[in-house]
Amino acid sequence: MSGNRYLLDTNAIVALLQGNAQLIQSLQNSSWIGVSVISQIEFLAFSGLSQADRQLFGQFLQRVEVVGLAADDTQLRNGRSDRLLVFFSLSCYAFKLG
């Protein structure tokens, strides 16, 4: 495992669920993947979602951690000193926090 921990925004979630190969490859050996509760709400609020989209998203949520509004940096790092990588936008750039 690479030990990298990733927090995905809504655009990255959409890209992942659409099968973005670059993002899938980056996340394959991660030690933790999370999404914000805000991203969860944004995704589910999209009016064009089909029932299949909702089911796929539900399966995805079972495999990641949904981070609540009260989470802080210490909780996200889970006592670890490594950095949290955040994926944003469909181009799948990442930047390091901390």
JOPEWO-V856327 format. One record per residue. RES is the residue in three letters. NEAR is the number of other C-alpha atoms within 12 Angstrom. Layout:
# JOPEWO-V856327
RES & NEAR
RES & NEAR
This chain:
# JOPEWO-V856327
MET & 11
SER & 15
GLY & 20
ASN & 28
ARG & 34
TYR & 41
LEU & 38
LEU & 43
ASP & 32
THR & 30
ASN & 26
ALA & 36
ILE & 39
VAL & 33
ALA & 24
LEU & 30
LEU & 26
GLN & 18
GLY & 16
ASN & 20
ALA & 17
GLN & 19
LEU & 31
ILE & 23
GLN & 14
SER & 28
LEU & 32
GLN & 19
ASN & 16
SER & 21
SER & 25
TRP & 31
ILE & 36
GLY & 37
VAL & 38
SER & 30
VAL & 23
ILE & 20
SER & 28
GLN & 30
ILE & 20
GLU & 19
PHE & 31
LEU & 24
ALA & 15
PHE & 15
SER & 12
GLY & 11
LEU & 16
SER & 14
GLN & 12
ALA & 12
ASP & 21
ARG & 22
GLN & 15
LEU & 22
PHE & 28
GLY & 18
GLN & 13
PHE & 24
LEU & 26
GLN & 14
ARG & 15
VAL & 25
GLU & 24
VAL & 27
VAL & 27
GLY & 17
LEU & 15
ALA & 13
ALA & 17
ASP & 14
ASP & 19
THR & 16
GLN & 17
LEU & 31
ARG & 26
ASN & 16
GLY & 12
ARG & 17
SER & 16
ASP & 21
ARG & 25
LEU & 31
LEU & 30
VAL & 32
PHE & 35
PHE & 25
SER & 20
LEU & 23
SER & 17
CYS & 29
TYR & 20
ALA & 25
PHE & 18
LYS & 16
LEU & 19
GLY & 14
